Amino acid sequence: MCRYAETPYKVHYVCTRCRRSHKYAWDGAEHLCTSCRRPMTFAGHDFAAPRRLDDSGWRAVAAVLAAGLRYEGFEPCGCGQDPKFRPRTAAQVRARQRVGRRRGLSEAEALAATDPYAG
């Protein structure tokens, strides 16, 4: 049984401009940033925000969310025990984008690759 179906868990919403993340009920409503009052981006169940002063980490978060990826587990509902890989630094993002361009992968496929040089 899905643990997210049994209990109403809150999900993460992110404002990459202000470097803020908040948890709200997953109701489909538009949630506004408490600082800039712009709409926040849905980040998923398994998001862990970098520290506010971590420029590299927030650039990686912005790239992942701009590519349409979310921070979710292996199951589509978020039940997976292990979250999928997402780059944590700007250097990891650049490496995956560079390899993705060489191999003709989409931005999302390149950023989701655990090891961009394998396979």
Stockholm file with secondary structure:
# STOCKHOLM 1.0

chainA/1-119         MCRYAETPYKVHYVCTRCRRSHKYAWDGAEHLCTSCRRPMTFAGHDFAAPRRLDDSGWRAVAAVLAAGLRYEGFEPCGCGQDPKFRPRTAAQVRARQRVGRRRGLSEAEALAATDPYAG
#=GR chainA/1-119 SS CCHHHHSCCEEEEEETTTTEEEEEECSSCCCBCTTTCCBCEEEESSCCCCCTTCHHHHHHHHHHHHTTCCCCBSSTTSCCSSBCCCCCSHHHHHHHHHHHHHHTCCHHHHHHCSSTTCC
#=GC SS_cons         CCHHHHSCCEEEEEETTTTEEEEEECSSCCCBCTTTCCBCEEEESSCCCCCTTCHHHHHHHHHHHHTTCCCCBSSTTSCCSSBCCCCCSHHHHHHHHHHHHHHTCCHHHHHHCSSTTCC
//
